Amino acid sequence: MEKTSKIYIAGDTGLIGSSIKKKLKESGYKNLIFKTHKELDLTNQKEVEDFLKKEKPEYVFVCAGKIGGILANIQYPADFIFQNSIIATNLIYFSYKYKVKKLLYLGCSCIYPKNSPQPIKEEYLLKGEIEPTNEPYAIAKILGIKLCVSFNRQYKTNFIPAVAGNVYGPLLFHSDISYSHVIPSLFYKFHNAKQKGENKVVIWGTGKPKRDFLYVDDLADACIFLMERYDKNEIINIGTGLGTSISEISQYIKKITKFKGEIIYDTNKPDGMQERILDISKISSLGWKPKIDLEKGLELIYKHFPKL
């Protein structure tokens, strides 16, 4: 990419897109395109086609989509599979049609089989059953990944199918704690328990599942890195390569929020996939590595935490 290249970020107001936008601006990229949901409905085929036909961006980052934690995925499976599938289909197809030079589509580690060997290599995709609690969302993301691979194969496009670990950052807080991802949900629980003088925090599941937690600014850095340097028609993982359990995360957040009470695990609630750690040898071999460790990342986002 050149500093004058026309770049469109789909989902620029979200956690990942806003970080990519910030980093591009800091790096001197000036010809950036943004559209709010009111200005452009990415599930509307005609609107997406008209937009890409008119603007003709050279580079596209696809970070838009419907996201949520376990409960949201369980309660709204149709919304998750439909909205994410149609967003991927619209953006990837019309990027091809209107000759986008390069596109990066961002999937997530939940696309991999629930019983994958650890750490998870890119070639494990579709080698087993997906974790049921997020299957509709995962299927939609797999569709986006496979669209990139298929368009590259048939039409010689340069679309990057990337897979991120569990991303966290200051914009991931949800107005309803029930639908939040694990890290913001835990911050809400510990922070509110401390404010109310409660002596315990109840956490879903056993606390044993391990995830590859990646700070959003590291992910944004990796996405720009790949857009500038990666040209293969192969899935590529973006993560830390490290696994941290929910119980370990809970202890970190307990410390950061200065909560003094007890942690209780509700084992009647689902855990989700037991272990999901990404093999990052492919992106590491290109010269990229994350910079922000988990404890530092958690401290950074607590500074932005909405004090309720």
FENHUMO-V460999 format. One record per residue. N is the residue number from 1. RES is the residue in one letter. PSI is psi in radians with two decimals (none if undefined). Layout:
n: <N:N>
res: <RES:RES>
psi: <PSI:PSI>
This chain:
n: <1:2:3:4:5:6:7:8:9:10:11:12:13:14:15:16:17:18:19:20:21:22:23:24:25:26:27:28:29:30:31:32:33:34:35:36:37:38:39:40:41:42:43:44:45:46:47:48:49:50:51:52:53:54:55:56:57:58:59:60:61:62:63:64:65:66:67:68:69:70:71:72:73:74:75:76:77:78:79:80:81:82:83:84:85:86:87:88:89:90:91:92:93:94:95:96:97:98:99:100:101:102:103:104:105:106:107:108:109:110:111:112:113:114:115:116:117:118:119:120:121:122:123:124:125:126:127:128:129:130:131:132:133:134:135:136:137:138:139:140:141:142:143:144:145:146:147:148:149:150:151:152:153:154:155:156:157:158:159:160:161:162:163:164:165:166:167:168:169:170:171:172:173:174:175:176:177:178:179:180:181:182:183:184:185:186:187:188:189:190:191:192:193:194:195:196:197:198:199:200:201:202:203:204:205:206:207:208:209:210:211:212:213:214:215:216:217:218:219:220:221:222:223:224:225:226:227:228:229:230:231:232:233:234:235:236:237:238:239:240:241:242:243:244:245:246:247:248:249:250:251:252:253:254:255:256:257:258:259:260:261:262:263:264:265:266:267:268:269:270:271:272:273:274:275:276:277:278:279:280:281:282:283:284:285:286:287:288:289:290:291:292:293:294:295:296:297:298:299:300:301:302:303:304:305:306:307:308>
res: <M:E:K:T:S:K:I:Y:I:A:G:D:T:G:L:I:G:S:S:I:K:K:K:L:K:E:S:G:Y:K:N:L:I:F:K:T:H:K:E:L:D:L:T:N:Q:K:E:V:E:D:F:L:K:K:E:K:P:E:Y:V:F:V:C:A:G:K:I:G:G:I:L:A:N:I:Q:Y:P:A:D:F:I:F:Q:N:S:I:I:A:T:N:L:I:Y:F:S:Y:K:Y:K:V:K:K:L:L:Y:L:G:C:S:C:I:Y:P:K:N:S:P:Q:P:I:K:E:E:Y:L:L:K:G:E:I:E:P:T:N:E:P:Y:A:I:A:K:I:L:G:I:K:L:C:V:S:F:N:R:Q:Y:K:T:N:F:I:P:A:V:A:G:N:V:Y:G:P:L:L:F:H:S:D:I:S:Y:S:H:V:I:P:S:L:F:Y:K:F:H:N:A:K:Q:K:G:E:N:K:V:V:I:W:G:T:G:K:P:K:R:D:F:L:Y:V:D:D:L:A:D:A:C:I:F:L:M:E:R:Y:D:K:N:E:I:I:N:I:G:T:G:L:G:T:S:I:S:E:I:S:Q:Y:I:K:K:I:T:K:F:K:G:E:I:I:Y:D:T:N:K:P:D:G:M:Q:E:R:I:L:D:I:S:K:I:S:S:L:G:W:K:P:K:I:D:L:E:K:G:L:E:L:I:Y:K:H:F:P:K:L>
psi: <2.46:2.77:-0.38:0.01:2.50:2.06:2.25:2.28:1.89:2.06:0.60:-0.26:-0.11:-3.13:-0.94:-0.83:-0.68:-0.59:-0.70:-0.77:-0.81:-0.79:-0.66:-0.76:-0.75:-0.52:0.00:0.15:2.21:-0.36:1.15:2.48:2.31:2.56:2.30:2.93:-0.61:-0.58:-0.54:1.97:1.89:-0.19:-0.07:1.95:-0.79:-0.75:-0.74:-0.77:-0.81:-0.71:-0.88:-0.56:-0.69:-0.85:-0.59:1.06:2.65:-0.56:2.47:2.24:2.11:1.72:-0.01:2.68:2.95:2.21:2.86:3.00:-2.92:-0.82:-0.76:-0.74:-0.65:-0.70:-0.48:0.91:-0.65:-0.74:-0.74:-0.77:-0.70:-0.96:-0.76:-0.59:-0.80:-0.56:-0.81:-0.81:-0.82:-0.87:-0.71:-0.78:-0.84:-0.38:-0.69:-0.86:-0.65:0.44:0.79:2.31:-0.72:2.45:2.47:2.09:2.25:1.96:-3.05:2.86:-0.23:-0.13:-0.32:2.70:2.55:-0.45:0.50:2.47:2.64:2.50:2.80:2.09:2.71:-0.58:-0.08:-0.16:2.31:0.38:0.26:-3.12:2.57:2.62:2.16:-0.56:-0.41:0.44:-0.81:-0.78:-0.78:-0.73:-0.73:-0.71:-0.62:-0.69:-0.82:-0.75:-0.84:-0.51:-0.78:-0.86:-0.73:-0.72:-0.67:-0.75:-0.80:-0.70:0.07:0.59:3.01:1.23:2.17:2.09:1.77:2.62:2.14:2.69:-2.84:1.85:2.43:2.74:3.10:-0.27:0.15:0.10:2.39:2.54:-0.43:1.99:-0.52:-0.44:0.09:2.78:2.97:-0.80:-0.89:-0.60:-0.75:-0.69:-0.80:-0.83:-0.83:-0.75:-0.83:-0.64:-0.70:-0.77:-0.58:-0.04:0.43:2.74:0.13:2.72:2.26:2.24:2.41:2.41:-2.89:-0.29:-0.06:-0.50:2.47:2.47:2.75:1.65:2.18:2.15:2.45:-0.61:-0.55:-0.69:-0.78:-0.75:-0.73:-0.70:-0.76:-0.71:-0.83:-0.69:-0.56:-0.44:-0.16:2.21:0.32:2.63:1.05:2.48:2.51:2.27:2.54:2.01:-2.80:-0.36:0.12:2.48:2.31:2.28:2.79:-0.62:-0.66:-0.75:-0.75:-0.73:-0.70:-0.83:-0.61:-0.75:-0.80:-0.70:-0.14:0.60:2.37:-0.03:-2.81:2.63:2.18:2.32:2.16:1.65:-0.04:-0.22:2.68:2.60:-0.53:-2.87:2.35:-0.67:2.29:1.54:2.28:2.44:2.06:0.42:-0.55:-0.89:-0.54:-0.65:-0.34:-0.20:0.16:2.52:2.64:2.69:-0.41:2.01:2.91:-0.83:-0.70:-0.73:-0.73:-0.69:-0.67:-0.77:-0.42:-0.43:-0.45:0.03:2.32:1.87:1.97:none>
